[in-house]
Amino acid sequence: MANDNEPDLEYSELSGEVTEDGLTVLVDISRPAGTQLDWHLAVITPEDDVTEWEEPFATDREAYEEFLATLQRDGIRSFFLGDEAPRLQ
């Protein structure tokens, strides 16, 4: 049941799971439903580590491209906030 104080969200078709080096994160690109407001980007790990961008994006594509640039530059392990990202077995 949704909290009455939180707006319903519209999720971009670019949202979803991304796996690299055996690690998976959820890319969450959303905005308030029924609006033309800017898109917000968050990346969530299975351990519920959340990386959120403070500045919104004009399009969902721009948000996803920022995620991809961060992934390429810093690697998927950069989204895991614990002392160390999980190690590959």
N, C-alpha and C positions, 0 to 999 in steps of 0.2 A: 504494500500500500504506500503510495507516494505521500511525502510530507506536503501539506497544503502550502507551506511557505516556499517551497522550491518549485521553479517553473518546470514544465515538461520540456524535455530536450529532444531535439532532432539530431540524429547521428548521421554523419557523412558516410557514403558508401565506401569511402577510403579507410574508414575505421576497421579494426580487426586485429587478429593476432599476426605477429611477425616473429619468425624463428631464424636465428643465426647462431652458428657455433654451438648448437644444441640447447640454446637458451631461448625462451619465448617471452615476449612482452605483448601487452594489449595496447594498441594505438587507439586513443579515444579522441575523436574530432567531433565536437558538438557545438550547438548554439540553441538558444531558446526556440522552441517549436513555434512555427507560424510566423517567424520574423525574418527579416533580411539582415539581422545583426551579424557582426563578425563572428568567426569561428574560433573556438578555444581548443588548444591542444594539450593533451596529457598522455603520458606513457605510464602504464601500470604493470608491475611485475607480479608473478604468482605469490610473492611474499607481501604484496600490498605496498611496496615502495612506489610512491607516486612522484613523477617528475612533471611539473606543470610549467608551461610558458606563461609569463606574466602578460605579455602583449598579445592581443588577439590578431587574427589573420583575416584579410579581406575575403579570401576564398578558402575552401577546404583543400584545394590543390596546393596552395601556398603553405598551409599548415603541414600537409603530408610531405612536401618537398623539404621543409625545415627538419622534420623528423628524419628523413633519409639522409640529409646533409650531416646531422648530428650522429647518426648511426655510422656513416662512412668515416667521419672525422674521429669520433671517440669510441666507437664500438658498442655492441649491445651491453657489455658488462658495465658501462657507465651509468645505466639506468638502475642498477642494483645498488642500493644505498648502504647495505651492511658493510662490515669490515672488509669483506671480500665477496665478489660474485661467486656463485656456485662453481665449483671446479668440475671439469669434464671427467667422467669416470673412464 
